[in-house]
Amino acid sequence: MKYINEFFEGGKATGIYLCKHKQAAVTKNGKAYENVILQDKTGTIDAKIWDPNSQGIDDFDTLDYIEIMGDVTCFAGSLQLSIKRARRAQEGEYDPADYLPVSKKNIEEMYQEILQFIQSVKNPHLVQLLNMYYVENENFIKRFKFSSAAKSVHHGFVGGLLEHTLSVTKLCDYYTHAYPVLNRDLLISAAIFHDMGKTQELSAFPLNDYTDDGQLLGHIMIGAEMLHDGIRQIPGFPAKLESELKHCILAHHGELEYGSPKKPALVEAVALNMADNTDAKMETMTEIFDAAGEQNEWLGYNRLFESNIRKTGK
């Protein structure tokens, strides 16, 4: 299989790719054709099936894995693929890891680190709540490991939510050593829980798009509701602790204009917001530099940083 980032004009493309999108269309002359977007872990490419009724074109749908043969052309300055043959691939013929962006870090090892942080929490009510989701709930664990942390911007890959959560938790753990004013049990628990709502805000890969609840509620509100539901199952969970934990979740974006229903009012909420913001921005920079490859010039204006950015000189 040749990855999409290896395609070149005039070349041939053969192999199995994920059909990210498929839509019937008609040319100006009234001839039917199909628009297709193919994806692998290196990117996407616009493709056309100019003769969808050809014997070499089998039926397939969006999000199917398809084996194709085609010619790589150039249109309006971008590479385009003209598909000559296509068939739906069967399970076992492909490895999903070749088609989805995946964390460079080992997912199981990262999850074990999360479990170690859970074991370090001493408050019995918080331990019970953490175990309820991250130890006992197999459905949640599977989604948490597989989810991205965003549709775009940062950690938009399989394992991204786990990687981001672990990084934020590690930063918060450092803060608790540097600033004794912090309640470690509360902050570590809030760090682990802070983006749990993203397991419902975003649909699973390969779609990785906003769900109805994601559009209507957002991950902060969803996460607070998940905590509320979990706490209701724990007899004697302190009301004050519940409010403080929920506040950290509701305030972790820091500002109302960034989606937080509340601004931080607890020192732990301030620390969580700083850790979340730090990891998001550092990962965003990392992804921008990775995409730029060997380019060391100015990379253009970035909306998140509100600045023209480039790599540090060597």
Secondary structure as UniProt FT lines:
FT   HELIX           4..6
FT   TURN            9..10
FT   STRAND          12..26
FT   TURN            28..29
FT   STRAND          32..40
FT   TURN            41..42
FT   STRAND          43..49
FT   TURN            52..53
FT   TURN            55..56
FT   TURN            62..63
FT   STRAND          65..75
FT   TURN            76..77
FT   STRAND          78..88
FT   TURN            91..92
FT   HELIX           96..98
FT   HELIX           107..120
FT   HELIX           124..134
FT   HELIX           138..146
FT   HELIX           160..178
FT   TURN            180..181
FT   HELIX           184..193
FT   TURN            194..197
FT   HELIX           198..201
FT   TURN            205..207
FT   HELIX           212..216
FT   HELIX           219..231
FT   TURN            232..233
FT   TURN            235..236
FT   HELIX           239..250
FT   TURN            251..253
FT   HELIX           256..258
FT   HELIX           267..292
FT   TURN            293..294
FT   STRAND          301..302
FT   TURN            303..306
FT   STRAND          307..308
//
